[in-house]
Amino acid sequence: MTSQLKRLSLIGMLTALLSACLGDSTQLPANFPDDIPIISGEIYSARSTRFEDGRGFVVDVLTEASYEEVSEFYKDVVGPYGNGYIRVETTRSDAPTRYVTIAVHLGR
């Protein structure tokens, strides 16, 4: 194996290890709130996390929904949630697919 291939293999292994350590998964965490909908698409990453204001979750979904469809789907979800809040981000473009990030801040 050439040194360049060894480096690429090592980078791939380190990336996989880092993802595993961070708890990234393609499945929603078992304790993800049932009342927060997830738009149709492929869950690219889902994890429990800590924010500056407490614990929560971040879910990244690859969807074919348009920007307008994403906005409509989450219009009643974004905002205050218990002691925290929910934030949804996506790109406004004409691409056939887009990533949607759902950040659930549970607060303290």
Biopython code that builds the backbone (N, CA, C, O; Angstrom):
import numpy as np
from Bio.PDB.StructureBuilder import StructureBuilder

atoms = [
    (1, "MET", "N", (0.849, -1.182, 0.000)),
    (1, "MET", "CA", (0.000, 0.000, 0.000)),
    (1, "MET", "C", (0.886, 1.233, 0.000)),
    (1, "MET", "O", (1.837, 1.322, 0.776)),
    (2, "THR", "N", (0.577, 2.172, -0.860)),
    (2, "THR", "CA", (1.378, 3.389, -0.916)),
    (2, "THR", "C", (1.119, 4.244, 0.312)),
    (2, "THR", "O", (0.118, 4.068, 1.007)),
    (3, "SER", "N", (2.026, 5.167, 0.569)),
    (3, "SER", "CA", (1.856, 6.029, 1.744)),
    (3, "SER", "C", (0.609, 6.904, 1.620)),
    (3, "SER", "O", (-0.026, 7.215, 2.628)),
    (4, "GLN", "N", (0.250, 7.306, 0.393)),
    (4, "GLN", "CA", (-0.951, 8.120, 0.208)),
    (4, "GLN", "C", (-2.206, 7.300, 0.530)),
    (4, "GLN", "O", (-3.126, 7.805, 1.173)),
    (5, "LEU", "N", (-2.247, 6.043, 0.088)),
    (5, "LEU", "CA", (-3.385, 5.183, 0.407)),
    (5, "LEU", "C", (-3.460, 4.904, 1.895)),
    (5, "LEU", "O", (-4.550, 4.862, 2.465)),
    (6, "LYS", "N", (-2.304, 4.713, 2.532)),
    (6, "LYS", "CA", (-2.292, 4.497, 3.982)),
    (6, "LYS", "C", (-2.857, 5.711, 4.706)),
    (6, "LYS", "O", (-3.635, 5.576, 5.650)),
    (7, "ARG", "N", (-2.454, 6.917, 4.251)),
    (7, "ARG", "CA", (-2.973, 8.141, 4.870)),
    (7, "ARG", "C", (-4.480, 8.253, 4.682)),
    (7, "ARG", "O", (-5.198, 8.599, 5.620)),
    (8, "LEU", "N", (-4.968, 7.960, 3.465)),
    (8, "LEU", "CA", (-6.412, 8.026, 3.212)),
    (8, "LEU", "C", (-7.164, 7.007, 4.052)),
    (8, "LEU", "O", (-8.244, 7.300, 4.564)),
    (9, "SER", "N", (-6.599, 5.802, 4.199)),
    (9, "SER", "CA", (-7.231, 4.780, 5.031)),
    (9, "SER", "C", (-7.269, 5.228, 6.481)),
    (9, "SER", "O", (-8.278, 5.051, 7.163)),
    (10, "LEU", "N", (-6.180, 5.806, 6.950)),
    (10, "LEU", "CA", (-6.115, 6.293, 8.322)),
    (10, "LEU", "C", (-7.123, 7.416, 8.545)),
    (10, "LEU", "O", (-7.796, 7.448, 9.575)),
    (11, "ILE", "N", (-7.233, 8.334, 7.590)),
    (11, "ILE", "CA", (-8.209, 9.422, 7.706)),
    (11, "ILE", "C", (-9.620, 8.846, 7.764)),
    (11, "ILE", "O", (-10.436, 9.290, 8.571)),
    (12, "GLY", "N", (-9.915, 7.860, 6.915)),
    (12, "GLY", "CA", (-11.234, 7.236, 6.929)),
    (12, "GLY", "C", (-11.538, 6.566, 8.254)),
    (12, "GLY", "O", (-12.644, 6.692, 8.780)),
    (13, "MET", "N", (-10.545, 5.843, 8.805)),
    (13, "MET", "CA", (-10.746, 5.179, 10.098)),
    (13, "MET", "C", (-10.934, 6.196, 11.214)),
    (13, "MET", "O", (-11.783, 6.008, 12.086)),
    (14, "LEU", "N", (-10.151, 7.271, 11.198)),
    (14, "LEU", "CA", (-10.291, 8.304, 12.227)),
    (14, "LEU", "C", (-11.645, 9.001, 12.140)),
    (14, "LEU", "O", (-12.257, 9.302, 13.165)),
    (15, "THR", "N", (-12.116, 9.260, 10.915)),
    (15, "THR", "CA", (-13.430, 9.878, 10.735)),
    (15, "THR", "C", (-14.528, 8.972, 11.285)),
    (15, "THR", "O", (-15.427, 9.441, 11.983)),
    (16, "ALA", "N", (-14.459, 7.679, 10.976)),
    (16, "ALA", "CA", (-15.452, 6.727, 11.481)),
    (16, "ALA", "C", (-15.406, 6.647, 12.999)),
    (16, "ALA", "O", (-16.450, 6.610, 13.651)),
    (17, "LEU", "N", (-14.200, 6.621, 13.569)),
    (17, "LEU", "CA", (-14.046, 6.561, 15.017)),
    (17, "LEU", "C", (-14.585, 7.820, 15.671)),
    (17, "LEU", "O", (-15.273, 7.738, 16.688)),
    (18, "LEU", "N", (-14.287, 8.977, 15.109)),
    (18, "LEU", "CA", (-14.777, 10.238, 15.650)),
    (18, "LEU", "C", (-16.302, 10.289, 15.610)),
    (18, "LEU", "O", (-16.931, 10.722, 16.576)),
    (19, "SER", "N", (-16.893, 9.856, 14.513)),
    (19, "SER", "CA", (-18.360, 9.829, 14.407)),
    (19, "SER", "C", (-18.951, 8.915, 15.462)),
    (19, "SER", "O", (-19.961, 9.251, 16.079)),
    (20, "ALA", "N", (-18.331, 7.761, 15.676)),
    (20, "ALA", "CA", (-18.836, 6.824, 16.679)),
    (20, "ALA", "C", (-18.724, 7.425, 18.081)),
    (20, "ALA", "O", (-19.632, 7.274, 18.899)),
    (21, "CYS", "N", (-17.623, 8.096, 18.353)),
    (21, "CYS", "CA", (-17.434, 8.717, 19.671)),
    (21, "CYS", "C", (-18.418, 9.856, 19.913)),
    (21, "CYS", "O", (-18.872, 10.064, 21.039)),
    (22, "LEU", "N", (-18.746, 10.590, 18.853)),
    (22, "LEU", "CA", (-19.675, 11.703, 19.002)),
    (22, "LEU", "C", (-21.118, 11.245, 19.079)),
    (22, "LEU", "O", (-22.005, 12.042, 19.385)),
    (23, "GLY", "N", (-21.367, 9.980, 18.808)),
    (23, "GLY", "CA", (-22.719, 9.462, 18.906)),
    (23, "GLY", "C", (-23.565, 9.710, 17.675)),
    (23, "GLY", "O", (-24.785, 9.559, 17.736)),
    (24, "ASP", "N", (-22.957, 10.087, 16.552)),
    (24, "ASP", "CA", (-23.727, 10.270, 15.325)),
    (24, "ASP", "C", (-24.316, 8.939, 14.900)),
    (24, "ASP", "O", (-23.669, 7.898, 15.015)),
    (25, "SER", "N", (-25.522, 8.978, 14.419)),
    (25, "SER", "CA", (-26.208, 7.777, 13.986)),
    (25, "SER", "C", (-27.183, 8.164, 12.886)),
    (25, "SER", "O", (-27.474, 9.344, 12.694)),
    (26, "THR", "N", (-27.679, 7.184, 12.177)),
    (26, "THR", "CA", (-28.726, 7.444, 11.197)),
    (26, "THR", "C", (-30.089, 7.102, 11.786)),
    (26, "THR", "O", (-31.092, 7.095, 11.072)),
    (27, "GLN", "N", (-30.128, 6.822, 13.070)),
    (27, "GLN", "CA", (-31.368, 6.549, 13.798)),
    (27, "GLN", "C", (-31.580, 7.642, 14.847)),
    (27, "GLN", "O", (-30.619, 8.127, 15.446)),
    (28, "LEU", "N", (-32.827, 8.023, 15.065)),
    (28, "LEU", "CA", (-33.107, 8.994, 16.124)),
    (28, "LEU", "C", (-32.729, 8.399, 17.472)),
    (28, "LEU", "O", (-32.950, 7.209, 17.697)),
    (29, "PRO", "N", (-32.159, 9.201, 18.379)),
    (29, "PRO", "CA", (-31.879, 8.692, 19.721)),
    (29, "PRO", "C", (-33.165, 8.197, 20.370)),
    (29, "PRO", "O", (-34.240, 8.739, 20.114)),
    (30, "ALA", "N", (-33.062, 7.181, 21.199)),
    (30, "ALA", "CA", (-34.233, 6.570, 21.835)),
    (30, "ALA", "C", (-35.066, 7.584, 22.612)),
    (30, "ALA", "O", (-36.287, 7.443, 22.694)),
    (31, "ASN", "N", (-34.427, 8.602, 23.182)),
    (31, "ASN", "CA", (-35.151, 9.588, 23.992)),
    (31, "ASN", "C", (-35.498, 10.866, 23.218)),
    (31, "ASN", "O", (-35.822, 11.888, 23.824)),
    (32, "PHE", "N", (-35.431, 10.813, 21.873)),
    (32, "PHE", "CA", (-35.822, 11.968, 21.070)),
    (32, "PHE", "C", (-37.319, 12.206, 21.274)),
    (32, "PHE", "O", (-38.098, 11.254, 21.229)),
    (33, "PRO", "N", (-37.737, 13.454, 21.496)),
    (33, "PRO", "CA", (-39.150, 13.744, 21.780)),
    (33, "PRO", "C", (-40.096, 13.290, 20.650)),
    (33, "PRO", "O", (-39.884, 13.611, 19.481)),
    (34, "ASP", "N", (-41.133, 12.546, 21.024)),
    (34, "ASP", "CA", (-42.114, 12.025, 20.064)),
    (34, "ASP", "C", (-42.927, 13.113, 19.380)),
    (34, "ASP", "O", (-43.455, 12.897, 18.288)),
    (35, "ASP", "N", (-43.035, 14.275, 20.007)),
    (35, "ASP", "CA", (-43.894, 15.320, 19.461)),
    (35, "ASP", "C", (-43.186, 16.243, 18.469)),
    (35, "ASP", "O", (-43.764, 17.243, 18.043)),
    (36, "ILE", "N", (-41.954, 15.926, 18.098)),
    (36, "ILE", "CA", (-41.222, 16.721, 17.111)),
    (36, "ILE", "C", (-41.149, 15.913, 15.819)),
    (36, "ILE", "O", (-40.489, 14.875, 15.771)),
    (37, "PRO", "N", (-41.827, 16.386, 14.768)),
    (37, "PRO", "CA", (-41.844, 15.617, 13.517)),
    (37, "PRO", "C", (-40.517, 15.717, 12.767)),
    (37, "PRO", "O", (-39.789, 16.704, 12.874)),
    (38, "ILE", "N", (-40.233, 14.674, 12.015)),
    (38, "ILE", "CA", (-39.047, 14.649, 11.158)),
    (38, "ILE", "C", (-39.541, 14.577, 9.718)),
    (38, "ILE", "O", (-40.306, 13.681, 9.360)),
    (39, "ILE", "N", (-39.101, 15.518, 8.901)),
    (39, "ILE", "CA", (-39.524, 15.584, 7.500)),
    (39, "ILE", "C", (-39.066, 14.321, 6.767)),
    (39, "ILE", "O", (-38.061, 13.714, 7.139)),
    (40, "SER", "N", (-39.800, 13.931, 5.733)),
    (40, "SER", "CA", (-39.447, 12.728, 4.998)),
    (40, "SER", "C", (-38.095, 12.899, 4.316)),
    (40, "SER", "O", (-37.772, 13.969, 3.800)),
    (41, "GLY", "N", (-37.325, 11.842, 4.326)),
    (41, "GLY", "CA", (-35.999, 11.854, 3.730)),
    (41, "GLY", "C", (-35.096, 10.898, 4.464)),
    (41, "GLY", "O", (-35.552, 10.095, 5.278)),
    (42, "GLU", "N", (-33.816, 10.984, 4.176)),
    (42, "GLU", "CA", (-32.815, 10.120, 4.784)),
    (42, "GLU", "C", (-32.174, 10.835, 5.964)),
    (42, "GLU", "O", (-31.617, 11.922, 5.817)),
    (43, "ILE", "N", (-32.260, 10.206, 7.146)),
    (43, "ILE", "CA", (-31.575, 10.779, 8.311)),
    (43, "ILE", "C", (-30.089, 10.558, 8.089)),
    (43, "ILE", "O", (-29.609, 9.425, 8.054)),
    (44, "TYR", "N", (-29.377, 11.654, 7.942)),
    (44, "TYR", "CA", (-27.945, 11.621, 7.661)),
    (44, "TYR", "C", (-27.154, 11.528, 8.962)),
    (44, "TYR", "O", (-26.124, 10.857, 9.024)),
    (45, "SER", "N", (-27.639, 12.202, 9.993)),
    (45, "SER", "CA", (-26.968, 12.239, 11.285)),
    (45, "SER", "C", (-28.005, 12.575, 12.352)),
    (45, "SER", "O", (-28.853, 13.445, 12.153)),
    (46, "ALA", "N", (-27.933, 11.886, 13.471)),
    (46, "ALA", "CA", (-28.829, 12.176, 14.595)),
    (46, "ALA", "C", (-28.058, 11.911, 15.880)),
    (46, "ALA", "O", (-27.416, 10.872, 16.029)),
    (47, "ARG", "N", (-28.129, 12.859, 16.800)),
    (47, "ARG", "CA", (-27.362, 12.686, 18.029)),
    (47, "ARG", "C", (-27.931, 13.520, 19.177)),
    (47, "ARG", "O", (-28.588, 14.542, 18.975)),
    (48, "SER", "N", (-27.656, 13.048, 20.368)),
    (48, "SER", "CA", (-27.877, 13.847, 21.569)),
    (48, "SER", "C", (-26.666, 14.751, 21.693)),
    (48, "SER", "O", (-25.564, 14.372, 21.295)),
    (49, "THR", "N", (-26.856, 15.938, 22.239)),
    (49, "THR", "CA", (-25.735, 16.871, 22.344)),
    (49, "THR", "C", (-25.929, 17.795, 23.531)),
    (49, "THR", "O", (-26.954, 17.754, 24.212)),
    (50, "ARG", "N", (-24.939, 18.617, 23.763)),
    (50, "ARG", "CA", (-25.022, 19.664, 24.784)),
    (50, "ARG", "C", (-24.840, 20.994, 24.076)),
    (50, "ARG", "O", (-23.891, 21.193, 23.318)),
    (51, "PHE", "N", (-25.770, 21.895, 24.341)),
    (51, "PHE", "CA", (-25.692, 23.260, 23.841)),
    (51, "PHE", "C", (-25.257, 24.159, 24.987)),
    (51, "PHE", "O", (-25.154, 23.709, 26.128)),
    (52, "GLU", "N", (-25.003, 25.425, 24.688)),
    (52, "GLU", "CA", (-24.628, 26.366, 25.735)),
    (52, "GLU", "C", (-25.740, 26.560, 26.756)),
    (52, "GLU", "O", (-25.481, 26.964, 27.890)),
    (53, "ASP", "N", (-26.983, 26.270, 26.357)),
    (53, "ASP", "CA", (-28.116, 26.446, 27.265)),
    (53, "ASP", "C", (-28.651, 25.124, 27.808)),
    (53, "ASP", "O", (-29.742, 25.093, 28.377)),
    (54, "GLY", "N", (-27.916, 24.050, 27.647)),
    (54, "GLY", "CA", (-28.340, 22.758, 28.193)),
    (54, "GLY", "C", (-28.278, 21.652, 27.155)),
    (54, "GLY", "O", (-27.657, 21.801, 26.102)),
    (55, "ARG", "N", (-28.921, 20.553, 27.463)),
    (55, "ARG", "CA", (-28.856, 19.407, 26.560)),
    (55, "ARG", "C", (-29.904, 19.493, 25.465)),
    (55, "ARG", "O", (-30.808, 20.327, 25.510)),
    (56, "GLY", "N", (-29.766, 18.608, 24.473)),
    (56, "GLY", "CA", (-30.718, 18.605, 23.374)),
    (56, "GLY", "C", (-30.333, 17.601, 22.306)),
    (56, "GLY", "O", (-29.617, 16.635, 22.569)),
    (57, "PHE", "N", (-30.815, 17.840, 21.101)),
    (57, "PHE", "CA", (-30.608, 16.928, 19.980)),
    (57, "PHE", "C", (-30.352, 17.726, 18.706)),
    (57, "PHE", "O", (-30.810, 18.861, 18.565)),
    (58, "VAL", "N", (-29.613, 17.114, 17.780)),
    (58, "VAL", "CA", (-29.448, 17.663, 16.442)),
    (58, "VAL", "C", (-29.682, 16.530, 15.459)),
    (58, "VAL", "O", (-29.076, 15.464, 15.562)),
    (59, "VAL", "N", (-30.575, 16.776, 14.499)),
    (59, "VAL", "CA", (-30.889, 15.785, 13.466)),
    (59, "VAL", "C", (-30.696, 16.454, 12.112)),
    (59, "VAL", "O", (-31.213, 17.545, 11.870)),
    (60, "ASP", "N", (-29.948, 15.794, 11.231)),
    (60, "ASP", "CA", (-29.737, 16.271, 9.861)),
    (60, "ASP", "C", (-30.427, 15.294, 8.917)),
    (60, "ASP", "O", (-30.188, 14.088, 8.975)),
    (61, "VAL", "N", (-31.279, 15.820, 8.056)),
    (61, "VAL", "CA", (-32.036, 15.000, 7.122)),
    (61, "VAL", "C", (-31.756, 15.480, 5.700)),
    (61, "VAL", "O", (-31.759, 16.681, 5.431)),
    (62, "LEU", "N", (-31.514, 14.537, 4.797)),
    (62, "LEU", "CA", (-31.396, 14.842, 3.374)),
    (62, "LEU", "C", (-32.765, 14.579, 2.765)),
    (62, "LEU", "O", (-33.256, 13.450, 2.794)),
    (63, "THR", "N", (-33.381, 15.619, 2.216)),
    (63, "THR", "CA", (-34.747, 15.503, 1.716)),
    (63, "THR", "C", (-34.870, 16.044, 0.298)),
    (63, "THR", "O", (-34.042, 16.835, -0.154)),
    (64, "GLU", "N", (-35.904, 15.609, -0.388)),
    (64, "GLU", "CA", (-36.222, 16.141, -1.711)),
    (64, "GLU", "C", (-37.271, 17.248, -1.628)),
    (64, "GLU", "O", (-37.672, 17.810, -2.647)),
    (65, "ALA", "N", (-37.713, 17.559, -0.406)),
    (65, "ALA", "CA", (-38.696, 18.626, -0.215)),
    (65, "ALA", "C", (-38.077, 19.972, -0.577)),
    (65, "ALA", "O", (-36.895, 20.208, -0.327)),
    (66, "SER", "N", (-38.874, 20.841, -1.161)),
    (66, "SER", "CA", (-38.399, 22.181, -1.510)),
    (66, "SER", "C", (-38.258, 23.032, -0.247)),
    (66, "SER", "O", (-38.732, 22.661, 0.826)),
    (67, "TYR", "N", (-37.606, 24.162, -0.397)),
    (67, "TYR", "CA", (-37.479, 25.102, 0.719)),
    (67, "TYR", "C", (-38.862, 25.473, 1.261)),
    (67, "TYR", "O", (-39.075, 25.510, 2.473)),
    (68, "GLU", "N", (-39.788, 25.743, 0.356)),
    (68, "GLU", "CA", (-41.143, 26.120, 0.755)),
    (68, "GLU", "C", (-41.839, 24.983, 1.510)),
    (68, "GLU", "O", (-42.542, 25.225, 2.491)),
    (69, "GLU", "N", (-41.640, 23.736, 1.046)),
    (69, "GLU", "CA", (-42.247, 22.584, 1.725)),
    (69, "GLU", "C", (-41.648, 22.380, 3.114)),
    (69, "GLU", "O", (-42.365, 22.062, 4.062)),
    (70, "VAL", "N", (-40.340, 22.563, 3.232)),
    (70, "VAL", "CA", (-39.693, 22.451, 4.546)),
    (70, "VAL", "C", (-40.242, 23.530, 5.480)),
    (70, "VAL", "O", (-40.583, 23.246, 6.628)),
    (71, "SER", "N", (-40.325, 24.752, 4.992)),
    (71, "SER", "CA", (-40.841, 25.862, 5.802)),
    (71, "SER", "C", (-42.270, 25.588, 6.259)),
    (71, "SER", "O", (-42.604, 25.806, 7.423)),
    (72, "GLU", "N", (-43.102, 25.116, 5.357)),
    (72, "GLU", "CA", (-44.493, 24.805, 5.691)),
    (72, "GLU", "C", (-44.576, 23.666, 6.708)),
    (72, "GLU", "O", (-45.367, 23.726, 7.650)),
    (73, "PHE", "N", (-43.755, 22.626, 6.515)),
    (73, "PHE", "CA", (-43.773, 21.456, 7.398)),
    (73, "PHE", "C", (-43.431, 21.845, 8.838)),
    (73, "PHE", "O", (-44.017, 21.317, 9.783)),
    (74, "TYR", "N", (-42.479, 22.772, 9.000)),
    (74, "TYR", "CA", (-42.008, 23.126, 10.343)),
    (74, "TYR", "C", (-42.569, 24.440, 10.881)),
    (74, "TYR", "O", (-42.139, 24.897, 11.940)),
    (75, "LYS", "N", (-43.518, 25.057, 10.178)),
    (75, "LYS", "CA", (-43.982, 26.386, 10.603)),
    (75, "LYS", "C", (-44.577, 26.405, 12.012)),
    (75, "LYS", "O", (-44.448, 27.411, 12.711)),
    (76, "ASP", "N", (-45.219, 25.329, 12.444)),
    (76, "ASP", "CA", (-45.821, 25.291, 13.779)),
    (76, "ASP", "C", (-44.914, 24.633, 14.812)),
    (76, "ASP", "O", (-45.312, 24.452, 15.963)),
    (77, "VAL", "N", (-43.696, 24.274, 14.408)),
    (77, "VAL", "CA", (-42.773, 23.573, 15.299)),
    (77, "VAL", "C", (-41.670, 24.495, 15.811)),
    (77, "VAL", "O", (-41.264, 24.392, 16.969)),
    (78, "VAL", "N", (-41.188, 25.389, 14.966)),
    (78, "VAL", "CA", (-40.076, 26.273, 15.313)),
    (78, "VAL", "C", (-40.498, 27.238, 16.417)),
    (78, "VAL", "O", (-41.598, 27.791, 16.396)),
    (79, "GLY", "N", (-39.593, 27.426, 17.386)),
    (79, "GLY", "CA", (-39.858, 28.385, 18.449)),
    (79, "GLY", "C", (-39.755, 27.747, 19.819)),
    (79, "GLY", "O", (-39.072, 26.738, 19.986)),
    (80, "PRO", "N", (-40.432, 28.331, 20.806)),
    (80, "PRO", "CA", (-40.336, 27.836, 22.182)),
    (80, "PRO", "C", (-40.764, 26.372, 22.293)),
    (80, "PRO", "O", (-41.697, 25.916, 21.632)),
    (81, "TYR", "N", (-40.039, 25.656, 23.160)),
    (81, "TYR", "CA", (-40.344, 24.251, 23.406)),
    (81, "TYR", "C", (-39.969, 23.952, 24.853)),
    (81, "TYR", "O", (-38.785, 23.844, 25.173)),
    (82, "GLY", "N", (-40.955, 23.817, 25.723)),
    (82, "GLY", "CA", (-40.681, 23.600, 27.139)),
    (82, "GLY", "C", (-39.820, 24.718, 27.683)),
    (82, "GLY", "O", (-40.180, 25.891, 27.581)),
    (83, "ASN", "N", (-38.682, 24.362, 28.262)),
    (83, "ASN", "CA", (-37.725, 25.353, 28.781)),
    (83, "ASN", "C", (-36.707, 25.769, 27.723)),
    (83, "ASN", "O", (-35.805, 26.556, 28.009)),
    (84, "GLY", "N", (-36.842, 25.254, 26.517)),
    (84, "GLY", "CA", (-35.883, 25.547, 25.460)),
    (84, "GLY", "C", (-36.574, 26.047, 24.207)),
    (84, "GLY", "O", (-37.535, 26.814, 24.271)),
    (85, "TYR", "N", (-36.072, 25.602, 23.066)),
    (85, "TYR", "CA", (-36.659, 26.021, 21.793)),
    (85, "TYR", "C", (-36.209, 25.065, 20.686)),
    (85, "TYR", "O", (-35.283, 24.273, 20.858)),
    (86, "ILE", "N", (-36.892, 25.166, 19.552)),
    (86, "ILE", "CA", (-36.561, 24.364, 18.380)),
    (86, "ILE", "C", (-36.181, 25.301, 17.256)),
    (86, "ILE", "O", (-36.843, 26.311, 17.013)),
    (87, "ARG", "N", (-35.097, 24.948, 16.571)),
    (87, "ARG", "CA", (-34.625, 25.728, 15.432)),
    (87, "ARG", "C", (-34.482, 24.778, 14.241)),
    (87, "ARG", "O", (-33.997, 23.657, 14.397)),
    (88, "VAL", "N", (-34.900, 25.219, 13.058)),
    (88, "VAL", "CA", (-34.778, 24.419, 11.846)),
    (88, "VAL", "C", (-34.057, 25.264, 10.805)),
    (88, "VAL", "O", (-34.405, 26.424, 10.589)),
    (89, "GLU", "N", (-33.052, 24.680, 10.164)),
    (89, "GLU", "CA", (-32.295, 25.389, 9.134)),
    (89, "GLU", "C", (-32.255, 24.552, 7.862)),
    (89, "GLU", "O", (-32.171, 23.325, 7.921)),
    (90, "THR", "N", (-32.314, 25.212, 6.721)),
    (90, "THR", "CA", (-32.123, 24.571, 5.433)),
    (90, "THR", "C", (-31.641, 25.618, 4.445)),
    (90, "THR", "O", (-31.580, 26.806, 4.764)),
    (91, "THR", "N", (-31.298, 25.172, 3.245)),
    (91, "THR", "CA", (-30.826, 26.110, 2.232)),
    (91, "THR", "C", (-31.971, 26.531, 1.329)),
    (91, "THR", "O", (-32.895, 25.761, 1.069)),
    (92, "ARG", "N", (-31.897, 27.743, 0.865)),
    (92, "ARG", "CA", (-32.897, 28.253, -0.071)),
    (92, "ARG", "C", (-32.252, 28.223, -1.449)),
    (92, "ARG", "O", (-31.583, 29.172, -1.856)),
    (93, "SER", "N", (-32.463, 27.121, -2.160)),
    (93, "SER", "CA", (-31.866, 26.953, -3.485)),
    (93, "SER", "C", (-32.784, 26.101, -4.344)),
    (93, "SER", "O", (-33.774, 25.554, -3.857)),
    (94, "ASP", "N", (-32.452, 25.993, -5.618)),
    (94, "ASP", "CA", (-33.241, 25.185, -6.529)),
    (94, "ASP", "C", (-32.691, 23.772, -6.668)),
    (94, "ASP", "O", (-33.059, 23.059, -7.603)),
    (95, "ALA", "N", (-31.825, 23.357, -5.766)),
    (95, "ALA", "CA", (-31.242, 22.017, -5.829)),
    (95, "ALA", "C", (-32.338, 20.963, -5.638)),
    (95, "ALA", "O", (-33.320, 21.210, -4.938)),
    (96, "PRO", "N", (-32.170, 19.787, -6.260)),
    (96, "PRO", "CA", (-33.188, 18.739, -6.133)),
    (96, "PRO", "C", (-33.258, 18.136, -4.735)),
    (96, "PRO", "O", (-34.289, 17.579, -4.358)),
    (97, "THR", "N", (-32.178, 18.238, -3.959)),
    (97, "THR", "CA", (-32.182, 17.767, -2.570)),
    (97, "THR", "C", (-31.563, 18.844, -1.691)),
    (97, "THR", "O", (-30.824, 19.706, -2.167)),
    (98, "ARG", "N", (-31.873, 18.780, -0.415)),
    (98, "ARG", "CA", (-31.314, 19.746, 0.527)),
    (98, "ARG", "C", (-31.209, 19.098, 1.904)),
    (98, "ARG", "O", (-31.952, 18.172, 2.230)),
    (99, "TYR", "N", (-30.277, 19.600, 2.699)),
    (99, "TYR", "CA", (-30.159, 19.156, 4.077)),
    (99, "TYR", "C", (-31.028, 20.050, 4.948)),
    (99, "TYR", "O", (-31.081, 21.267, 4.773)),
    (100, "VAL", "N", (-31.702, 19.414, 5.883)),
    (100, "VAL", "CA", (-32.490, 20.114, 6.882)),
    (100, "VAL", "C", (-31.906, 19.755, 8.228)),
    (100, "VAL", "O", (-31.744, 18.575, 8.538)),
    (101, "THR", "N", (-31.584, 20.759, 9.036)),
    (101, "THR", "CA", (-31.053, 20.534, 10.364)),
    (101, "THR", "C", (-32.093, 20.951, 11.383)),
    (101, "THR", "O", (-32.563, 22.089, 11.374)),
    (102, "ILE", "N", (-32.451, 20.021, 12.267)),
    (102, "ILE", "CA", (-33.416, 20.280, 13.323)),
    (102, "ILE", "C", (-32.626, 20.280, 14.641)),
    (102, "ILE", "O", (-32.069, 19.254, 15.030)),
    (103, "ALA", "N", (-32.581, 21.412, 15.313)),
    (103, "ALA", "CA", (-31.883, 21.532, 16.589)),
    (103, "ALA", "C", (-32.933, 21.688, 17.681)),
    (103, "ALA", "O", (-33.717, 22.637, 17.666)),
    (104, "VAL", "N", (-32.946, 20.764, 18.617)),
    (104, "VAL", "CA", (-33.893, 20.782, 19.730)),
    (104, "VAL", "C", (-33.135, 21.129, 20.993)),
    (104, "VAL", "O", (-32.379, 20.310, 21.514)),
    (105, "HIS", "N", (-33.332, 22.330, 21.482)),
    (105, "HIS", "CA", (-32.702, 22.780, 22.729)),
    (105, "HIS", "C", (-33.703, 22.511, 23.855)),
    (105, "HIS", "O", (-34.792, 23.085, 23.860)),
    (106, "LEU", "N", (-33.353, 21.660, 24.789)),
    (106, "LEU", "CA", (-34.266, 21.340, 25.882)),
    (106, "LEU", "C", (-34.138, 22.314, 27.042)),
    (106, "LEU", "O", (-34.988, 22.327, 27.932)),
    (107, "GLY", "N", (-33.098, 23.124, 27.048)),
    (107, "GLY", "CA", (-32.908, 24.097, 28.129)),
    (107, "GLY", "C", (-32.357, 23.439, 29.381)),
    (107, "GLY", "O", (-32.006, 22.259, 29.380)),
    (108, "ARG", "N", (-32.288, 24.204, 30.425)),
    (108, "ARG", "CA", (-31.727, 23.699, 31.688)),
    (108, "ARG", "C", (-32.765, 23.030, 32.531)),
    (108, "ARG", "O", (-32.458, 22.551, 33.623)),
]
sb = StructureBuilder()
sb.init_structure("model")
sb.init_model(0)
sb.init_chain("A")
sb.init_seg("    ")
for serial, (resi, resn, name, xyz) in enumerate(atoms, 1):
    if name == "N":
        sb.init_residue(resn, " ", resi, " ")
    sb.init_atom(name, np.array(xyz, "f"), 0.0, 1.0, " ", f" {name:<3s}", serial, name[0])
structure = sb.get_structure()
